């Protein structure tokens, strides 16, 4: 009730109009994280094209169109709000309605219908709209010439308007008013003309909350290579195929600036552990600060160097041989997690994805999912064949992530002309080896070989046939089951009986 009351007061639903200044943040879970607070890491999106990362402080300045604007005015305002970089006020002011509809109505006198009826669409050509009197317009672009003479407003005049502090909307309106061919263009051409001028003279700033989705978009637009070409839709598919959720322990290794680790931590939500493997000198913990995680989620992420895997494998061999072993400098908390096994494995490395998967797969619990992202097909195809031939997993899938963006506008819905193609490939599956890391420390396996070429594996008083029966007995052939011991705690005793 306190949160709902605070939200109502923030948006002006509590009976009184909200104040004109910034909204005072309430410490009820920061109003569910809806407001920008001092010290937050935020993403500044300029004209839906350029992304900047800002540590929100009262004295921090934001660089927009070669000008510096104070970002302190954004503290206490909701995330997702749009602001305009004003030249006259030299500060960020709330963004108002776009000029498209207003200017087009003023010059062409067109009636815009938000939801046209079926009869209207059938009676008109798809490239036409109607005037106020119901007549089909006859304007088109056949007589337009690209000779730079249709604009009577000179460049020097535009520069003088910018120097005197005239805002971008007024400049766009002046360019439209001094265009001799604007009125003769079609409605679609007018909208494209206004949008092109707005991108140049009107700078709209939107404040985004850092999440795995927004960070993937921002990093990909700035430098796709730094993100290992992991697009936002590929990240969604990777997390979905790995079955990351709350109350699970996840094993993650990635070289994508912490976006994958942060996405896994978001889904776990502090109700579990996220082991963050790193193969560099330092972990990507610094990159995770931009997520603004709570202390509970931050404490659930455990950084472990990849070199510890060799130590854990050594401890595994010592345990299987029944010999004593030391911790080799590995944290007891990490050893406990690897003894229990993990509920999912998420990999997005830069090199050797199959080798890393083979090294980490023994620590995955049976019937649990794994997913590997890699920008190239060949290594993952080899891993697909290896998993299938060795019968290590089921539901093995090798998928290509492909994303296409569409422009959705009245009577001109179409794919965007320029976009990124394939982002990469994802190898996923479900481990079927048993008993795996779930075996108890007291589990023993006894194998007996005899002249009849039959053997049985006994685990907790359960007998499982492990070799094919003699074909002469007439019984059905039983497939050999591979028994995978516990990597750290299983003690195996082998007894061989000769005839």
C-alpha positions in Angstrom: 0.0 0.0 0.0 2.9 2.4 0.8 4.4 1.7 -2.6 1.1 2.2 -4.5 0.5 5.5 -2.5 4.0 6.7 -3.4 3.5 5.8 -7.1 0.2 7.6 -7.1 1.7 10.7 -5.6 4.6 10.6 -8.1 2.4 10.5 -11.2 -0.2 12.9 -9.7 -3.0 10.3 -8.9 -3.3 11.1 -5.3 -5.8 14.0 -5.7 -3.2 16.8 -6.0 -1.2 17.8 -9.1 2.5 16.8 -9.0 5.0 19.6 -8.5 6.9 21.1 -11.4 10.3 20.2 -9.9 11.9 16.9 -9.6 10.0 14.2 -7.7 11.5 13.5 -4.2 12.6 9.9 -4.2 10.9 7.7 -1.5 12.9 5.0 0.1 10.2 2.3 -0.4 12.4 0.1 -2.5 13.2 3.3 -4.4 9.5 3.3 -5.6 10.2 -0.1 -7.2 13.2 1.4 -8.9 11.1 3.8 -10.9 13.0 7.0 -10.0 16.5 8.0 -10.8 18.5 8.4 -7.6 21.8 10.0 -6.8 24.6 7.6 -7.5 22.7 5.5 -10.0 24.4 4.3 -13.2 22.1 5.3 -16.1 22.1 5.0 -19.9 21.6 8.3 -21.9 20.1 7.6 -25.3 20.3 10.5 -27.7 17.8 10.5 -30.6 17.4 6.7 -30.2 20.8 6.3 -31.9 23.7 7.3 -29.6 24.2 5.8 -26.1 26.3 7.2 -23.3 26.8 5.9 -19.8 26.6 8.4 -16.9 27.2 8.1 -13.2 24.3 10.2 -12.0 25.5 13.0 -9.7 24.2 16.5 -9.1 27.3 18.1 -10.7 27.7 15.7 -13.6 27.4 17.0 -17.1 26.0 15.2 -20.1 27.6 15.9 -23.6 24.9 16.4 -26.2 25.6 17.9 -29.6 29.0 19.3 -28.6 27.4 21.0 -25.6 27.5 20.2 -21.9 24.2 20.0 -19.9 23.8 19.5 -16.2 22.4 16.1 -15.4 21.4 17.0 -11.9 17.9 18.0 -13.1 17.3 14.3 -14.0 17.7 13.1 -10.3 14.3 12.3 -8.8 12.5 11.9 -12.2 11.2 8.6 -13.5 13.2 6.3 -15.8 12.2 6.4 -19.4 11.4 10.1 -19.4 12.3 12.2 -22.5 14.2 15.5 -22.3 15.2 18.0 -25.0 18.6 19.7 -25.1 17.6 23.3 -25.3 20.0 25.9 -26.8 18.1 28.8 -25.3 17.9 27.6 -21.7 21.2 25.7 -22.0 19.8 22.9 -19.9 17.6 19.8 -20.4 13.9 20.6 -20.6 11.0 18.2 -20.7 10.3 17.0 -24.3 6.9 17.9 -25.8 5.0 16.5 -28.7 6.8 15.9 -32.0 6.2 18.3 -34.8 5.3 15.8 -37.5 1.5 15.8 -37.2 1.2 19.5 -36.5 3.4 20.6 -39.4 1.8 18.2 -41.9 -1.7 19.3 -41.0 -0.7 22.9 -41.3 0.7 22.6 -44.8 -1.3 19.8 -46.3 -4.6 20.0 -44.5 -4.8 16.2 -44.2 -7.1 14.3 -41.9 -5.2 11.6 -39.9 -7.2 8.6 -38.8 -5.7 6.4 -36.1 -7.8 3.4 -36.8 -9.3 3.5 -40.4 -12.1 1.3 -41.2 -11.9 -1.6 -43.6 -14.2 0.1 -46.1 -12.0 3.2 -46.1 -8.9 1.1 -46.8 -10.6 -0.7 -49.6 -11.9 2.4 -51.3 -8.6 4.2 -51.3 -5.2 3.4 -52.8 -2.6 2.4 -50.2 -0.4 5.3 -51.1 -3.1 8.0 -50.7 -4.8 9.7 -47.8 -7.9 12.0 -47.8 -8.3 15.7 -47.5 -10.7 17.3 -45.1 -13.4 17.5 -47.9 -13.0 13.8 -48.6 -11.2 14.1 -51.9 -8.2 12.0 -52.8 -5.1 14.2 -53.1 -3.3 14.5 -56.4 0.1 15.5 -55.0 3.0 13.3 -55.7 6.8 13.5 -56.1 7.1 13.3 -59.8 8.0 17.0 -60.3 10.6 17.2 -57.5 14.1 18.0 -58.6 17.2 17.6 -56.4 18.9 20.8 -57.4 19.2 22.5 -54.0 17.0 25.4 -55.0 13.8 24.4 -53.2 15.1 25.7 -49.8 15.1 29.5 -49.6 16.5 29.6 -46.0 20.3 29.8 -46.3 22.8 28.0 -44.3 24.2 31.2 -42.8 20.8 32.1 -41.5 20.5 28.7 -39.8 23.9 29.1 -38.2 22.8 32.5 -36.9 19.6 31.1 -35.4 21.6 28.4 -33.6 24.1 31.0 -32.3 21.3 33.2 -30.9 19.8 30.2 -28.9 16.8 29.4 -31.1 15.6 25.9 -30.2 15.6 23.0 -32.7 11.9 22.9 -33.2 11.8 26.5 -34.3 14.6 25.8 -36.8 12.7 22.8 -38.2 9.5 24.9 -38.5 11.5 27.6 -40.3 13.0 25.1 -42.7 9.5 23.7 -43.5 8.1 27.2 -44.0 10.8 28.2 -46.4 10.6 25.0 -48.5 9.0 25.6 -51.8 8.2 21.9 -52.5 7.0 20.8 -49.1 3.3 21.3 -49.8 3.5 19.4 -53.1 5.0 16.3 -51.5 3.1 13.3 -50.3 2.3 12.9 -46.7 4.9 10.2 -46.4 7.6 12.4 -48.0 6.7 15.2 -45.6 7.1 12.9 -42.6 10.5 11.7 -43.8 11.6 15.3 -44.5 10.6 16.4 -41.0 12.2 13.4 -39.3 15.5 14.1 -41.2 15.6 17.7 -40.1 14.7 16.7 -36.5 17.6 14.3 -36.3 19.9 17.2 -37.2 18.4 20.0 -35.1 16.3 18.5 -32.3 18.2 16.4 -29.7 15.9 14.3 -27.6 17.5 12.6 -24.6 16.0 9.6 -22.9 17.2 8.1 -19.6 17.1 4.3 -19.6 17.5 2.0 -16.7 20.6 -0.3 -17.1 19.3 -3.9 -17.7 20.6 -6.8 -19.7 18.4 -5.7 -22.6 19.3 -2.0 -22.6 23.0 -2.7 -22.0 23.1 -5.3 -24.8 21.6 -2.7 -27.2 23.9 0.1 -26.1 27.1 -2.0 -26.2 26.1 -3.5 -29.6 25.5 -0.1 -31.1 28.7 1.3 -29.8 31.0 -1.7 -30.6 29.6 -5.1 -31.5 33.0 -6.6 -31.4 33.4 -5.7 -27.7 30.2 -7.7 -27.0 31.4 -10.7 -29.0 28.6 -9.8 -31.5 26.0 -10.8 -28.9 22.8 -9.0 -29.9 20.0 -8.4 -27.4 17.8 -11.1 -29.0 20.7 -13.6 -29.0 21.1 -12.9 -25.3 17.4 -13.6 -24.7 17.6 -16.9 -26.6 20.8 -17.8 -24.6 19.2 -17.3 -21.2 16.0 -19.0 -22.3 17.8 -22.1 -23.6 19.9 -22.4 -20.5 16.8 -22.4 -18.3 18.1 -19.8 -15.9 15.6 -19.1 -13.1 15.4 -18.4 -9.4 16.5 -21.0 -6.8 19.2 -22.3 -9.1 23.0 -22.3 -9.1 24.4 -21.1 -12.4 27.9 -21.5 -13.8 28.8 -18.7 -16.2 31.8 -17.9 -18.4 31.6 -15.0 -20.8 33.7 -12.3 -22.5 30.8 -9.9 -23.2 31.5 -7.1 -20.8 29.4 -8.7 -18.0 26.1 -8.6 -19.9 25.6 -12.3 -19.8 26.6 -12.6 -16.1 24.3 -9.6 -15.3 21.4 -11.2 -17.2 21.8 -14.5 -15.3 22.0 -12.6 -12.0 18.8 -10.7 -12.9 16.9 -14.0 -13.5 18.3 -15.6 -10.4 17.4 -12.5 -8.4 19.5 -13.4 -5.4 17.7 -16.7 -4.8 20.7 -18.8 -5.7 24.4 -18.5 -6.6 26.0 -17.3 -9.8 29.6 -18.6 -10.3 31.3 -16.1 -12.6 34.3 -17.8 -14.2 36.9 -15.5 -15.8 39.9 -16.3 -18.0 41.6 -12.9 -17.7 43.7 -11.3 -15.0 40.6 -9.6 -13.5 37.0 -10.5 -13.4 34.2 -8.4 -15.0 33.0 -7.3 -11.6 33.6 -3.7 -12.5 31.3 -4.0 -15.5 28.5 -5.3 -13.3 28.3 -2.1 -11.3 26.3 -0.5 -14.1 23.4 -2.8 -13.3 22.8 -1.1 -9.9 22.3 -4.5 -8.3 21.1 -4.7 -4.7 23.5 -6.1 -2.1 21.6 -9.4 -2.1 22.1 -9.9 -5.8 25.7 -8.7 -5.7 26.6 -11.1 -2.9 25.1 -14.0 -4.9 27.7 -13.5 -7.7 31.0 -15.4 -6.9 34.1 -14.6 -9.0 36.2 -17.7 -9.7 39.3 -17.7 -11.9 39.3 -20.4 -14.7 42.6 -21.7 -13.4 40.7 -23.1 -10.4 39.0 -25.6 -12.7 42.3 -27.5 -13.1 42.6 -27.7 -9.4 39.1 -28.9 -9.0 39.7 -31.6 -11.6 42.8 -32.6 -9.8 40.8 -32.9 -6.6 38.3 -35.0 -8.5 41.0 -37.5 -9.7 42.3 -37.7 -6.1 38.8 -38.4 -4.8 38.1 -41.0 -7.5 41.4 -42.8 -6.6 40.6 -42.7 -2.9 43.7 -40.7 -2.1 43.6 -37.7 0.3 43.8 -34.2 -1.2 44.0 -30.6 -0.1 41.9 -27.6 -1.1 44.8 -26.3 -3.3 44.0 -22.7 -2.2 40.4 -22.9 -3.5 37.7 -21.2 -1.4 35.6 -23.7 0.6 32.4 -22.0 -0.6 33.4 -22.7 -4.2 34.3 -26.3 -3.5 30.9 -26.8 -1.9 29.1 -25.4 -5.0 31.1 -27.7 -7.3 30.4 -30.7 -5.1 26.7 -30.0 -5.2 26.7 -29.4 -9.0 25.1 -26.7 -11.0 21.6 -26.3 -12.4 22.7 -24.7 -15.6 25.8 -23.7 -17.6 25.9 -20.5 -19.7 28.9 -19.9 -21.9 29.8 -17.0 -24.3 33.6 -17.2 -24.7 35.8 -15.8 -27.4 37.9 -18.9 -27.9 37.4 -22.7 -27.7 33.8 -23.0 -26.7 33.6 -26.8 -27.1 36.7 -27.4 -25.0 35.3 -25.2 -22.2 32.0 -27.0 -22.4 33.7 -30.5 -22.1 35.7 -29.3 -19.1 32.7 -27.9 -17.3 30.0 -30.4 -18.2 31.0 -32.9 -15.5 29.9 -30.3 -12.9 26.4 -30.0 -14.3 23.6 -31.9 -12.6 21.8 -34.5 -14.6 18.7 -33.4 -16.5 19.8 -29.8 -16.4 20.4 -27.5 -19.4 23.4 -25.9 -20.9 23.8 -23.2 -23.6 26.8 -21.9 -25.5 26.9 -18.8 -27.7 29.6 -18.3 -30.3 29.7 -16.0 -33.3 30.9 -18.7 -35.7 29.4 -22.0 -36.7 32.3 -24.4 -37.2 33.3 -24.9 -33.5 29.8 -25.4 -32.4 29.0 -27.9 -35.2 31.9 -30.0 -34.0 30.6 -29.8 -30.4 27.1 -30.8 -31.7 28.5 -33.9 -33.3 30.6 -34.8 -30.3 27.7 -34.5 -27.9 25.5 -36.6 -30.1 28.1 -39.4 -30.8 29.2 -39.6 -27.1 25.5 -39.6 -25.9 26.2 -36.9 -23.3 23.0 -34.9 -23.8 19.6 -35.0 -25.3 17.5 -32.3 -27.0 20.7 -31.0 -28.6 20.0 -28.0 -30.8 22.3 -25.8 -32.8 20.3 -22.7 -33.7 21.2 -19.4 -35.5 19.7 -16.3 -34.0 18.3 -14.0 -36.7 16.5 -10.8 -36.0 14.7 -8.4 -38.4 13.3 -5.0 -37.4 10.2 -3.6 -39.0 8.9 -0.1 -39.5 5.3 0.0 -38.4 3.6 3.1 -39.7 0.1 3.6 -41.3 0.1 2.3 -44.9 3.9 1.9 -45.0 4.8 -1.0 -42.8 8.0 -2.6 -44.1 11.4 -4.0 -43.0 14.0 -1.5 -42.0 16.4 -0.8 -44.9 19.6 -1.2 -42.9 20.0 -3.7 -40.0 22.3 -6.3 -38.6 21.9 -9.8 -40.0 22.8 -12.9 -38.1 24.3 -12.4 -34.6 25.7 -15.8 -33.9 24.9 -19.4 -33.0 23.7 -21.2 -29.9 24.4 -24.8 -29.0 22.1 -26.1 -26.3 21.0 -29.4 -24.7 20.1 -31.3 -21.6 22.6 -33.5 -19.8 21.6 -37.1 -19.4 24.6 -38.7 -17.7 24.0 -40.2 -14.4 24.5 -40.3 -11.5 26.7 -37.2 -12.0 27.4 -34.6 -9.3 24.2 -35.5 -7.4 25.8 -38.7 -6.1 26.3 -38.9 -2.4 29.8 -39.2 -0.9 29.0 -42.8 0.1 28.1 -43.9 -3.4 30.2 -46.9 -4.6 30.3 -48.6 -7.9 31.3 -52.2 -8.2 32.1 -53.7 -11.6 32.6 -57.5 -12.1 34.0 -59.0 -15.3 33.7 -62.7 -16.1 34.0 -65.0 -19.0 30.3 -64.7 -19.9 31.0 -61.0 -20.7 28.3 -59.6 -18.4 28.7 -57.0 -15.7 26.5 -55.1 -13.3 27.0 -51.7 -11.7 25.6 -51.5 -8.2 24.7 -48.1 -6.8 22.7 -47.8 -3.6 21.4 -51.4 -3.9 20.3 -50.8 -7.5 21.5 -53.1 -10.2 21.7 -51.8 -13.7 22.8 -54.0 -16.7 25.8 -52.3 -18.3 26.7 -54.6 -21.2 24.8 -56.2 -24.1 23.4 -59.7 -23.4 24.4 -62.6 -25.4 22.6 -62.5 -28.7 22.1 -66.3 -28.5 19.9 -66.0 -25.4 17.2 -64.5 -27.5 16.6 -61.6 -25.1 16.7 -58.0 -26.2 20.0 -56.3 -26.3 20.5 -53.8 -23.5 22.5 -50.6 -24.1 25.5 -49.8 -22.1 25.1 -47.0 -19.7 28.0 -44.7 -18.9 28.4 -44.1 -15.2 29.8 -40.7 -14.4 31.2 -40.4 -10.8 30.8 -37.4 -8.6 33.7 -35.0 -9.6 34.8 -34.4 -6.0 33.3 -36.7 -3.4 32.6 -40.1 -5.0 34.8 -43.0 -3.8 35.0 -45.8 -6.3 36.0 -49.3 -5.5 36.7 -51.7 -8.5 36.9 -55.4 -8.0 37.9 -57.8 -10.8 37.0 -61.5 -10.6 38.7 -63.9 -13.0 37.3 -67.4 -13.7 
